[in-house]
Amino acid sequence: MKKIKTLLIITLIFDLLQFIPLILIKINDDFKSEMIGDFNIEGLASSQPALEVLDIMFSVIGFISLGIVLSVIYTMRLKHTEALKAACFILFILHLFWTLPDFITLISGGSTHPPIPVMIISLIPVLSLLYASKYGQTNT
């Protein structure tokens, strides 16, 4: 499976799956409360200023996520192999640094990282973009 467009579709699917919680936070207050409870920060749920900061943080992360998804969609429109490979490499760097804090937290012994299966799933777009940038091919 060396087709760059196929690898980009895989990346897009996994990106959308990873960003679903951000959408659910905005739609469902119960989901937001459950996520805040998972943070294990004492007094967070009862502090109005802290909740406002979290709302802003979730919005910023949501817009960054939307930008990543739109960048992957735009990359699929490119026609030349070298341009596709360069765009895939740039997206690889973006995805790598998006997931890196979770792995640093895990390695350093912190508890504020996502569940291990979610972290493994987050590596699929990173690895597929790296593979596409190195070995990917187009139909032409």
C-alpha positions as CSV (number, residue, x, y, z in Angstrom):
1,M,0.0,0.0,0.0
2,K,2.2,2.8,-1.3
3,K,-0.4,5.0,-2.8
4,I,-0.1,8.4,-1.1
5,K,-3.8,9.2,-1.4
6,T,-4.8,6.0,0.3
7,L,-2.4,6.8,3.2
8,L,-3.9,10.3,3.4
9,I,-7.4,8.8,3.6
10,I,-6.3,6.6,6.4
11,T,-4.8,9.6,8.2
12,L,-8.0,11.6,7.7
13,I,-10.1,8.8,9.1
14,F,-8.0,8.5,12.2
15,D,-7.7,12.2,12.7
16,L,-11.5,12.5,12.6
17,L,-11.9,9.7,15.1
18,Q,-9.4,11.4,17.4
19,F,-11.1,14.7,17.3
20,I,-14.6,13.4,18.1
21,P,-14.2,14.0,21.8
22,L,-13.7,17.7,21.1
23,I,-17.0,17.9,19.3
24,L,-18.7,15.9,22.1
25,I,-17.4,18.3,24.7
26,K,-19.1,21.3,22.9
27,I,-22.4,19.4,22.4
28,N,-22.8,17.4,25.6
29,D,-22.2,19.0,29.0
30,D,-22.2,15.5,30.7
31,F,-19.3,14.4,28.5
32,K,-17.5,17.5,29.4
33,S,-18.1,16.9,33.1
34,E,-16.9,13.4,32.8
35,M,-13.7,14.5,31.0
36,I,-13.1,17.1,33.7
37,G,-13.5,14.4,36.3
38,D,-10.9,12.3,34.5
39,F,-8.3,15.1,34.9
40,N,-8.2,14.3,38.7
41,I,-7.5,17.9,39.6
42,E,-9.1,18.8,42.9
43,G,-11.6,21.7,42.8
44,L,-11.5,22.0,39.0
45,A,-15.2,21.2,38.5
46,S,-16.2,23.9,41.1
47,S,-14.0,26.7,39.9
48,Q,-15.7,28.9,37.4
49,P,-12.5,30.7,36.1
50,A,-10.9,27.3,35.6
51,L,-13.9,26.0,33.6
52,E,-13.7,29.2,31.4
53,V,-10.0,28.5,30.8
54,L,-10.8,24.9,29.9
55,D,-13.6,26.1,27.5
56,I,-11.1,28.4,25.7
57,M,-8.5,25.6,25.6
58,F,-11.0,23.1,24.1
59,S,-12.0,25.7,21.5
60,V,-8.4,26.4,20.6
61,I,-7.5,22.7,20.3
62,G,-10.7,22.2,18.3
63,F,-9.7,24.9,15.8
64,I,-6.2,23.5,15.5
65,S,-7.7,20.1,14.9
66,L,-10.0,21.5,12.2
67,G,-6.9,23.1,10.6
68,I,-5.1,19.7,10.6
69,V,-8.1,17.9,9.0
70,L,-8.5,20.6,6.4
71,S,-4.7,20.5,5.6
72,V,-5.0,16.7,5.0
73,I,-8.0,17.2,2.8
74,Y,-6.2,19.9,0.8
75,T,-3.1,17.7,0.5
76,M,-5.2,15.0,-1.2
77,R,-5.9,17.5,-4.0
78,L,-2.2,17.9,-5.0
79,K,-1.2,16.1,-8.2
80,H,2.6,16.0,-8.3
81,T,4.4,13.2,-6.4
82,E,7.1,15.4,-5.0
83,A,4.6,18.0,-3.8
84,L,2.5,15.3,-2.2
85,K,5.6,13.8,-0.5
86,A,6.7,17.3,0.8
87,A,3.2,18.0,2.1
88,C,3.0,14.6,3.8
89,F,6.4,15.3,5.5
90,I,5.1,18.6,6.8
91,L,1.9,16.9,8.0
92,F,4.0,14.2,9.6
93,I,5.9,16.8,11.6
94,L,2.7,18.4,12.7
95,H,1.1,15.1,13.7
96,L,4.3,14.0,15.5
97,F,4.4,17.1,17.7
98,W,0.7,16.9,18.3
99,T,1.1,13.4,19.9
100,L,4.6,13.8,21.4
101,P,3.4,15.5,24.7
102,D,1.3,12.4,25.5
103,F,4.3,10.1,25.0
104,I,6.6,12.3,27.0
105,T,4.1,12.3,29.9
106,L,3.8,8.5,29.7
107,I,7.6,8.0,29.7
108,S,8.1,10.4,32.5
109,G,5.6,8.6,34.7
110,G,2.8,11.2,34.6
111,S,-0.8,10.1,34.7
112,T,-2.4,12.8,32.5
113,H,-1.9,11.0,29.2
114,P,-4.7,9.3,27.2
115,P,-5.3,5.6,27.5
116,I,-2.5,3.5,25.9
117,P,-4.8,2.2,23.1
118,V,-5.7,5.8,22.1
119,M,-2.0,6.7,22.1
120,I,-1.3,3.7,19.8
121,I,-4.1,4.8,17.5
122,S,-2.7,8.3,17.4
123,L,0.5,6.9,16.0
124,I,-1.2,5.5,12.9
125,P,-1.5,8.9,11.1
126,V,2.1,9.8,12.2
127,L,3.5,6.6,10.7
128,S,1.4,6.6,7.6
129,L,2.4,10.2,6.8
130,L,6.1,9.3,7.3
131,Y,5.8,6.3,5.1
132,A,3.9,8.4,2.4
133,S,6.6,11.0,2.5
134,K,9.4,8.5,2.0
135,Y,8.0,5.7,-0.1
136,G,4.6,6.9,-1.4
137,Q,3.6,6.7,-5.1
138,T,0.9,8.2,-7.2
139,N,-0.9,6.8,-10.2
140,T,1.1,8.8,-12.7
